[in-house]
C-alpha cells in the first residue's frame, strides 16, 4: 500500500547465530546489550539465541546470564597427558576390564585413550580401529605376540594432533560395525552428553559412537558436568560413563546417573 513504510527484513535465526559466533571469536565475550545492538534485535531475542547456542555447547553464559563467553580451547595433548595421570590410569584399567577377546573396538584420540591403549596392549584377540597414531603404535607394538589387529583410519592429518580427521575418516568408520566405542570427551553433562571443543574430533567420535553396539565414555572428575562447543553423543546414548572416585559425590554426576546407562567409579 502506498505511503506505508517498509519494515526491515527480519534476520534469520541461523544468521543471528553466525553473527554471535563471529562476535565472540573476535572479542571473547559480550554483554546481551552489545549483542542486541550489533544484531539490531531485542534483548529477549538475544537471550533465546544464547540459550540455543549454549545447548549446542558453542558458548557459555557468565553468572546472571547477561554476557556470553566463548569456551576455552582444550590444552595440547602433551599437557593433558601429564595431568590427573593416576585418575586416568584407573579409568583406563576399568575400561579395559569391560572388553573381551574377539571384540572390535573404536578408539578416538586423547590422553585418557592413549593410557587405555597401554592396557589393551596386554590383552589378546582384539581388533582396534582408530584414527590415533599413538594408539596404533602402542597396541601395534605387541600385536604379533598378542594376536591383536590394528586398523588405522585414513583421512587428513590433524594440524595439532597425531591423528586423522575429515570426511574420509568418517566414511571409513561407517564401513565398520564395532562392538564397543571407547571415547574421551572434553566434557560430559546430563543435558548435552559428551562434547568436544574441535568439530573434526567431534565428527569422528560421533561416527564411532553411531557405528558401535556399546558406547563407553571415559571422563575424569574434571570433565563431569562440563560442556564444550560441539555435542557428539546424547546422554541417553551413553551405555557406560567411567570416571574416578573424586567425581562420586558431585551433583553433576548425580544428574548424569539419571540419564546414562550406568556410571562406573574407577
C-alpha positions as CSV (number, residue, x, y, z in Angstrom):
1,X,0.0,0.0,0.0
2,X,1.3,3.4,-1.0
3,X,2.7,5.5,1.8
4,X,3.3,2.6,4.2
5,X,6.9,2.4,5.5
6,X,8.6,-0.9,4.8
7,X,9.9,-2.9,7.7
8,X,13.5,-4.1,7.6
9,X,13.6,-7.8,6.8
10,X,13.9,-10.0,10.0
11,X,17.3,-11.7,10.4
12,X,17.0,-15.4,10.3
13,X,17.9,-17.4,13.4
14,X,20.9,-19.1,11.8
15,X,22.2,-15.8,10.6
16,X,22.0,-14.3,14.1
17,X,23.8,-17.4,15.5
18,X,26.6,-16.9,12.9
19,X,26.9,-13.3,13.8
20,X,27.1,-14.1,17.5
21,X,29.8,-16.7,16.9
22,X,31.8,-14.2,14.8
23,X,31.5,-11.5,17.5
24,X,32.7,-13.9,20.3
25,X,35.5,-15.1,18.1
26,X,36.7,-11.5,17.8
27,X,36.1,-10.1,21.3
28,X,36.0,-13.2,23.5
29,X,32.9,-12.1,25.5
30,X,30.0,-9.7,25.0
31,X,27.1,-8.5,27.0
32,X,23.5,-9.1,26.0
33,X,23.1,-5.4,25.2
34,X,26.2,-5.4,23.0
35,X,24.9,-8.4,21.0
36,X,21.5,-6.9,20.7
37,X,22.9,-3.6,19.4
38,X,25.2,-5.4,17.0
39,X,22.4,-7.5,15.5
40,X,19.7,-4.9,15.7
41,X,17.3,-7.2,17.7
42,X,15.7,-7.3,21.1
43,X,17.5,-8.5,24.3
44,X,14.9,-11.2,24.6
45,X,15.8,-12.5,21.1
46,X,19.5,-12.5,22.1
47,X,18.7,-14.4,25.3
48,X,16.9,-17.1,23.3
49,X,19.8,-17.3,20.8
50,X,22.3,-17.6,23.6
51,X,20.3,-20.4,25.3
52,X,20.1,-22.2,21.9
53,X,23.9,-21.9,21.3
54,X,24.7,-22.9,24.9
55,X,22.6,-26.0,24.4
56,X,24.9,-26.9,21.5
57,X,27.9,-26.3,23.6
58,X,29.1,-23.4,21.4
59,X,29.3,-20.8,24.1
60,X,28.9,-20.3,27.9
61,X,27.0,-17.7,29.9
62,X,28.5,-15.9,32.9
63,X,26.7,-15.5,36.1
64,X,23.4,-13.7,35.7
65,X,23.0,-14.6,32.1
66,X,23.9,-11.1,30.9
67,X,27.0,-12.0,29.0
68,X,28.2,-14.7,26.7
69,X,31.7,-16.1,26.6
70,X,33.3,-18.4,24.0
71,X,34.6,-21.7,25.5
72,X,38.3,-22.0,26.2
73,X,40.4,-24.1,23.8
74,X,41.4,-27.6,25.0
75,X,45.0,-27.7,26.2
76,X,47.5,-29.5,23.9
77,X,47.6,-33.3,24.3
78,X,51.2,-33.2,25.6
79,X,49.9,-31.1,28.5
80,X,46.8,-33.2,29.1
81,X,48.9,-36.4,29.2
82,X,50.7,-35.2,32.4
83,X,47.5,-34.1,34.2
84,X,45.5,-36.4,36.5
85,X,47.6,-39.3,35.4
86,X,46.6,-41.5,38.4
87,X,42.9,-41.0,37.8
88,X,43.1,-41.6,34.1
89,X,45.1,-44.8,34.7
90,X,42.4,-46.1,37.0
91,X,39.7,-45.2,34.4
92,X,41.6,-46.9,31.6
93,X,42.1,-50.1,33.7
94,X,38.3,-50.2,34.5
95,X,37.5,-49.7,30.8
96,X,39.9,-52.5,29.7
97,X,38.1,-54.9,32.1
98,X,34.8,-54.1,30.2
99,X,36.1,-55.5,26.8
100,X,36.5,-59.1,25.8
101,X,38.8,-61.1,23.4
102,X,37.4,-61.2,19.9
103,X,35.8,-57.8,20.0
104,X,36.2,-55.0,17.6
105,X,36.8,-51.6,19.3
106,X,36.8,-48.0,18.2
107,X,39.3,-45.7,20.0
108,X,39.5,-42.0,19.2
109,X,42.3,-39.6,20.1
110,X,43.0,-38.3,23.6
111,X,45.3,-38.6,26.6
112,X,43.0,-41.0,28.5
113,X,42.5,-43.1,25.4
114,X,46.3,-43.3,25.0
115,X,46.6,-44.7,28.5
116,X,43.8,-47.1,27.7
117,X,45.8,-48.3,24.7
118,X,48.6,-49.4,27.0
119,X,46.1,-51.5,29.0
120,X,44.6,-53.0,25.9
121,X,48.0,-53.9,24.6
122,X,48.2,-56.5,27.3
123,X,45.0,-58.3,26.1
124,X,44.6,-60.7,23.2
125,X,42.4,-61.2,20.2
126,X,41.2,-57.6,19.7
127,X,40.6,-55.6,16.6
128,X,41.3,-52.0,17.2
129,X,40.0,-49.4,14.8
130,X,41.5,-45.9,15.5
131,X,42.3,-42.5,14.0
132,X,45.1,-42.0,16.6
133,X,48.7,-42.7,15.5
134,X,49.7,-43.0,19.2
135,X,47.1,-45.6,20.0
136,X,48.0,-47.6,16.8
137,X,51.7,-47.5,17.8
138,X,51.1,-48.6,21.4
139,X,48.9,-51.5,20.6
140,X,50.6,-52.4,17.3
141,X,53.9,-52.9,19.1
142,X,52.5,-56.0,20.8
143,X,50.0,-57.1,18.1
144,X,52.1,-60.0,16.9
145,X,52.5,-61.8,20.2
146,X,49.0,-61.0,21.4
147,X,47.1,-61.6,18.2
148,X,45.6,-58.1,18.1
149,X,44.9,-56.3,14.8
150,X,45.2,-52.6,14.5
151,X,43.4,-50.7,11.7
152,X,44.4,-47.1,11.2
153,X,41.7,-44.9,9.6
154,X,42.7,-42.9,6.6
155,X,42.0,-39.2,6.2
156,X,43.5,-35.8,6.6
157,X,46.4,-35.4,9.1
158,X,45.3,-33.2,12.0
159,X,47.0,-29.9,12.4
160,X,47.5,-30.2,16.2
161,X,47.1,-33.9,16.9
162,X,48.8,-37.0,15.6
163,X,45.6,-38.4,14.1
164,X,43.4,-38.4,11.0
165,X,40.2,-36.5,10.6
166,X,37.7,-35.4,7.9
167,X,35.2,-36.9,5.6
168,X,37.4,-39.8,4.5
169,X,37.9,-40.8,8.2
170,X,34.2,-40.6,8.9
171,X,33.4,-42.6,5.7
172,X,35.8,-45.4,6.8
173,X,34.3,-45.6,10.2
174,X,30.9,-46.1,8.7
175,X,32.2,-49.3,7.0
176,X,32.6,-50.9,10.4
177,X,30.2,-52.3,13.0
178,X,32.2,-52.3,16.2
179,X,31.3,-54.0,19.5
180,X,32.4,-51.1,21.6
181,X,33.4,-47.4,21.1
182,X,35.7,-46.1,23.9
183,X,35.8,-42.3,23.7
184,X,37.2,-39.5,25.8
185,X,35.4,-36.1,25.6
186,X,36.3,-32.6,26.7
187,X,33.2,-32.7,28.9
188,X,30.1,-34.7,29.7
189,X,26.9,-33.2,31.0
190,X,23.4,-34.5,31.8
191,X,21.8,-32.1,29.3
192,X,24.2,-32.3,26.3
193,X,26.0,-35.6,26.8
194,X,29.6,-35.9,25.5
195,X,31.1,-32.8,23.9
196,X,34.3,-31.8,22.2
197,X,36.0,-28.4,21.5
198,X,37.0,-29.3,18.0
199,X,34.4,-30.0,15.4
200,X,36.6,-32.5,13.5
201,X,37.3,-34.5,16.6
202,X,33.5,-34.5,17.4
203,X,32.7,-35.7,13.9
204,X,35.0,-38.7,14.3
205,X,33.7,-39.5,17.8
206,X,30.1,-39.1,16.7
207,X,30.6,-41.5,13.8
208,X,32.3,-44.1,16.1
209,X,29.5,-43.9,18.6
210,X,26.9,-44.4,15.9
211,X,28.7,-47.4,14.4
212,X,29.2,-49.3,17.8
213,X,26.9,-51.5,19.7
214,X,28.0,-50.0,23.0
215,X,29.4,-46.6,23.9
216,X,31.8,-46.2,26.8
217,X,32.7,-42.6,27.8
218,X,36.0,-42.2,29.7
219,X,36.0,-38.9,31.7
220,X,37.9,-38.0,34.8
221,X,36.2,-35.9,37.5
222,X,37.3,-32.6,36.0
223,X,35.1,-33.3,32.9
224,X,31.9,-34.2,34.8
225,X,29.2,-31.5,34.4
226,X,31.3,-29.6,31.8
227,X,30.4,-28.8,28.2
228,X,32.4,-27.7,25.2
229,X,31.5,-26.4,21.8
230,X,30.2,-29.5,19.9
231,X,28.0,-32.2,21.2
232,X,28.5,-35.7,19.7
233,X,26.7,-38.2,21.9
234,X,23.4,-37.6,23.8
235,X,23.4,-38.7,27.4
236,X,20.9,-41.5,26.8
237,X,23.2,-42.8,24.1
238,X,26.0,-43.4,26.6
239,X,25.9,-47.0,27.8
240,X,28.7,-46.6,30.4
241,X,30.3,-43.5,31.9
242,X,33.6,-44.4,33.6
243,X,35.0,-41.8,35.9
244,X,37.2,-41.6,39.1
245,X,36.3,-41.5,42.8
246,X,36.7,-37.7,43.1
247,X,33.5,-37.4,41.0
248,X,31.5,-39.7,43.2
249,X,29.7,-37.1,45.3
250,X,29.5,-34.3,42.7
251,X,25.9,-33.1,42.0
252,X,26.7,-33.2,38.3
253,X,27.4,-36.9,38.5
254,X,24.1,-37.5,40.3
255,X,22.3,-35.8,37.4
256,X,24.2,-38.0,34.9
257,X,23.3,-41.2,36.8
258,X,19.7,-40.5,35.8
259,X,20.2,-40.4,32.1
260,X,23.2,-42.6,31.1
261,X,23.1,-46.4,31.1
262,X,25.4,-46.8,34.1
263,X,28.2,-45.0,36.0
264,X,31.4,-46.8,36.8
265,X,33.6,-45.4,39.5
266,X,37.2,-46.4,39.0
